[in-house]
Amino acid sequence: MAQEFNTIPETESDKQEAKAREILGSAGKNLVIHSDWKFNNGKNIHVGDNFLANYNWTVLDVGKVTIGDNVWIGPNTDILHN
């Protein structure tokens, strides 16, 4: 699934959003995730409203990862579930 997401051109943000919503466990309104996104499962990631993940975002979501509202993740960020 990550590979499918990462092949969508940045100019097709609607397609990126649709694929991200398909991957994520849940997502609020105003969702933006840029390419080169890596994850284990995807369905264990839950994000709130007004969420943006910049380029090269990695989430090791073996367990549930919940991110609230109004969060912007900077580029080259790793989120690791213990």
C-alpha positions in Angstrom: 0.0 0.0 0.0 2.8 2.5 0.8 4.3 1.8 -2.6 1.0 2.6 -4.3 0.6 5.8 -2.4 4.2 6.9 -3.2 3.7 6.5 -6.9 0.9 9.1 -7.0 2.3 12.4 -8.4 2.3 15.3 -6.0 0.2 17.3 -8.5 -2.6 14.8 -7.9 -3.4 15.8 -4.3 -7.0 14.5 -4.5 -5.7 11.0 -5.4 -3.1 11.2 -2.6 -5.8 12.1 -0.1 -8.2 9.3 -1.3 -5.4 6.7 -1.1 -4.3 7.9 2.3 -7.9 7.6 3.6 -8.0 4.1 2.2 -4.8 3.2 4.1 -5.4 4.9 7.4 -7.5 3.5 10.3 -9.2 6.9 10.5 -8.7 10.5 9.4 -10.4 13.8 10.1 -11.1 16.7 7.7 -8.3 18.5 5.8 -5.8 15.6 5.4 -2.5 16.1 3.5 0.2 13.5 3.3 3.2 14.0 1.0 5.1 11.2 -0.7 7.7 8.8 0.5 5.5 7.7 3.3 6.4 4.4 5.0 4.5 2.3 7.5 3.9 -1.2 8.7 0.2 -1.6 8.6 -1.5 1.8 8.0 -4.8 0.8 9.6 -3.3 1.3 13.0 -2.7 5.0 12.3 -5.4 7.4 13.3 -5.2 11.2 12.6 -7.4 14.1 13.5 -8.6 17.2 11.7 -6.2 19.5 9.9 -3.3 17.0 9.6 -0.3 17.4 7.4 2.7 15.0 7.1 5.6 16.4 5.1 8.0 14.4 2.9 9.7 11.2 4.0 7.4 10.3 7.0 7.8 6.9 8.6 5.4 5.4 11.0 6.1 2.0 12.6 2.5 1.1 13.5 2.6 -2.4 14.8 0.3 -1.0 17.5 -2.2 1.8 17.5 -0.8 5.3 16.7 -3.2 8.2 17.4 -2.3 11.8 16.4 -4.8 14.5 17.3 -6.1 17.6 15.6 -4.1 20.5 14.1 -0.8 18.6 13.7 1.8 19.2 11.1 4.6 16.7 10.9 7.9 18.0 9.6 10.0 16.3 6.9 12.1 13.3 7.7 10.1 12.4 10.8 9.9 8.9 12.3 7.1 7.8 14.7 7.9 4.6 16.4 5.4 2.6 18.4 6.9 0.6 21.3 
